[in-house]
Amino acid sequence: MLPARPGAALERADEAVDLLLDAGREPGEILVLTSGEPHPWQQHELSFGEERYWAQLAEGGDVFYAGLELGRPARREVVVLVLETTDAGSAVLAVERARGHAVSLLLVCGATGGLAGDLTGDLTGEVAGGELAGLVTGAHAAGGQPALV
């Protein structure tokens, strides 16, 4: 989990994506999901039209940005969740939904304080940015579930 103060989850997620790429992850392995407002990059890509936007998901060559209510099936090795809620119940639901899109690693960025107790046993834990690089190269949790960070 990558804690961020309210309003800073998006920035924290962008930092996580940069670290993932710097650690050797391919852009097409990464899906960024937002639980609130659309990511600015998603808005930019949608400006070229829905057809082109969704084609990028199918092509799988770049980081893909979407809302958590993604209306199409999508799985990527790594999912970065921009958690823009402080309500613990909503946060747990968002994490569970995002987990369904992650193959090996789910990074949760935002107000993560209330999640630890609700997701006991599933967590890799809270990490500082410098520690993230060591976790992103091949994390898998037990039982075929993606590791949750």
C-alpha positions in Angstrom: 0.0 0.0 0.0 1.3 3.4 -0.9 -0.4 5.9 1.4 -1.1 9.4 0.2 -2.9 12.3 1.7 -6.3 13.2 0.4 -6.1 14.6 -3.1 -2.6 13.1 -3.7 -3.4 9.5 -4.6 -3.2 10.3 -8.3 0.3 11.7 -8.0 1.4 8.8 -5.8 0.0 6.4 -8.5 2.0 8.2 -11.2 5.1 7.8 -9.1 4.4 4.1 -8.7 4.0 3.7 -12.5 7.4 5.4 -13.0 9.0 3.1 -10.5 7.5 0.0 -12.2 8.8 1.1 -15.6 12.2 2.0 -14.1 12.3 -1.5 -12.5 11.9 -3.1 -15.9 8.1 -3.7 -16.2 6.9 -3.3 -19.8 4.3 -0.5 -20.2 1.8 -3.0 -21.5 1.9 -4.9 -18.3 0.4 -2.0 -16.3 -3.2 -1.0 -15.8 -4.0 2.1 -13.8 -7.6 2.2 -12.4 -9.1 5.2 -10.7 -11.9 5.0 -8.1 -12.8 8.6 -8.5 -12.3 11.1 -11.3 -10.7 9.9 -14.6 -6.9 10.0 -14.8 -5.8 13.0 -17.0 -4.1 10.6 -19.4 -7.4 8.6 -19.8 -9.1 11.9 -20.6 -6.4 12.7 -23.1 -6.7 9.3 -24.8 -10.5 9.5 -24.9 -10.2 12.8 -26.8 -9.2 10.8 -29.8 -12.4 8.8 -29.7 -13.8 5.8 -27.9 -12.8 3.3 -30.6 -9.1 4.4 -30.5 -9.1 4.4 -26.7 -10.4 0.8 -26.4 -8.1 -0.3 -29.2 -5.2 0.6 -27.0 -6.4 -1.8 -24.3 -6.6 -4.6 -26.9 -3.2 -3.8 -28.3 -1.6 -4.0 -24.9 1.5 -2.0 -25.8 1.2 0.8 -23.3 0.1 1.6 -19.8 -3.7 1.7 -19.9 -5.7 4.1 -17.8 -9.4 3.5 -17.0 -12.0 4.0 -14.3 -12.5 1.2 -11.8 -16.0 0.7 -13.3 -14.2 -0.6 -16.4 -16.9 -1.9 -18.7 -14.6 -4.4 -20.5 -12.6 -7.4 -19.4 -9.0 -6.4 -18.8 -6.2 -8.2 -16.9 -2.7 -7.0 -16.7 0.3 -8.2 -14.7 0.2 -5.1 -12.5 -2.7 -2.9 -11.5 -2.2 0.4 -9.8 -5.3 1.5 -8.0 -5.9 5.2 -7.4 -8.0 5.0 -4.2 -9.8 8.3 -3.9 -12.1 7.4 -0.9 -11.6 7.5 2.8 -14.6 5.3 3.5 -13.2 1.9 4.6 -16.1 -0.1 3.2 -15.9 1.6 -0.2 -12.1 1.2 -0.2 -12.3 -2.5 0.5 -14.8 -2.9 -2.4 -12.5 -0.9 -4.7 -9.6 -3.1 -3.8 -11.5 -6.3 -4.4 -12.7 -5.1 -7.8 -9.2 -4.0 -8.8 -7.8 -7.3 -7.6 -9.8 -9.0 -10.3 -7.9 -7.2 -13.0 -4.4 -7.9 -11.6 -2.4 -11.0 -12.4 0.6 -10.7 -10.1 0.6 -7.4 -8.3 -1.9 -4.8 -7.1 -0.6 -1.5 -5.8 -3.1 0.6 -3.8 -2.3 4.3 -3.7 -4.3 6.7 -1.5 -5.9 6.8 1.9 -5.0 3.2 2.8 -5.0 3.5 6.6 -8.4 1.8 7.1 -7.6 -1.1 4.8 -5.0 -3.1 6.7 -7.5 -4.5 9.2 -10.1 -5.3 6.6 -7.6 -7.1 4.3 -5.6 -9.0 6.9 -3.6 -11.8 5.4 -3.7 -10.3 1.9 -1.2 -7.5 2.4 2.4 -7.3 1.5 2.2 -4.1 3.6 2.7 -0.4 3.4 5.9 0.7 1.6 7.8 3.8 1.1 8.7 4.8 -2.5 12.3 3.6 -2.1 11.2 0.2 -1.0 8.7 -0.3 -3.9 11.4 -0.9 -6.4 12.3 -4.2 -4.7 8.7 -5.4 -4.8 7.7 -4.8 -8.3 9.8 -7.2 -10.4 7.8 -10.4 -9.8 5.5 -10.4 -6.8 2.9 -13.1 -6.4 0.8 -13.9 -3.4 -0.1 -17.4 -2.3 -3.1 -19.2 -3.8 -2.8 -17.6 -7.3 -4.0 -14.2 -6.0 -2.0 -11.1 -7.0 0.2 -9.7 -4.3 -1.4 -6.6 -2.7 0.9 -3.7 -1.9 
